[in-house]
Amino acid sequence: MTIELSAQERALLKKALDPYLSDLQQAIAASKRDTSALHAEEDLVKALLGKLAAG
């Protein structure tokens, strides 16, 4: 599936994902349990941010 986003939509999505990624990374660092699912989510968010940056 392809989703087309305007520049404003990309900027808003990046604005929402940046702090989420930071919070997610803090949760991973503070976790004493299996973090493989959190790492997978982190990778997905990073990939999305990369796609947004590429335009």
N, C-alpha and C positions, 0 to 999 in steps of 0.2 A: 504494500500500500504506500502511496506517495501522498504526502501532505504538503501543499504549497503554503508558505507563510510570507506575509509582507515583511518589510524591514522593521516596522513597528512591532509586529507580532514576534519576530525573532528576538528583538531587543527585550521585550517583556518576558519572553520565555527564559532568556539568558539571565535576566534580573531575578527571576524566581528560582532558577536552578543553581546559581552560584552559592547563595547561602545554604541551600539544601545540601549541596555537596560538602560544604564546610561542616555542617552539623553531622552529616553522615560519617565523615572522616573522624570527627571527635568521638562519635559513638563507637566506631571501630577501635579507636585507640583506648577507650575506656572499658571496652567489653572484656569480660573474662570467659566468654563462651565462644562457641564456634562462630567465626565471623565470615565463613565462606559465602553465605547468602548476601551479607552486607558488602563484601568485596565485589561480588557479581553486580550488585546494584550500583556501586561506585563506578565500576567500569562502564556500565550502561549510561550513567549520567555524564561521565567524561566523554563518551562517544557522541552523545547528543550535543554537548557543548562544542565539541569539535566540528560537528556538522553545521551547527548554527554559525560558528565563526567562519566557516568556509563559504557560507551564503548559499 
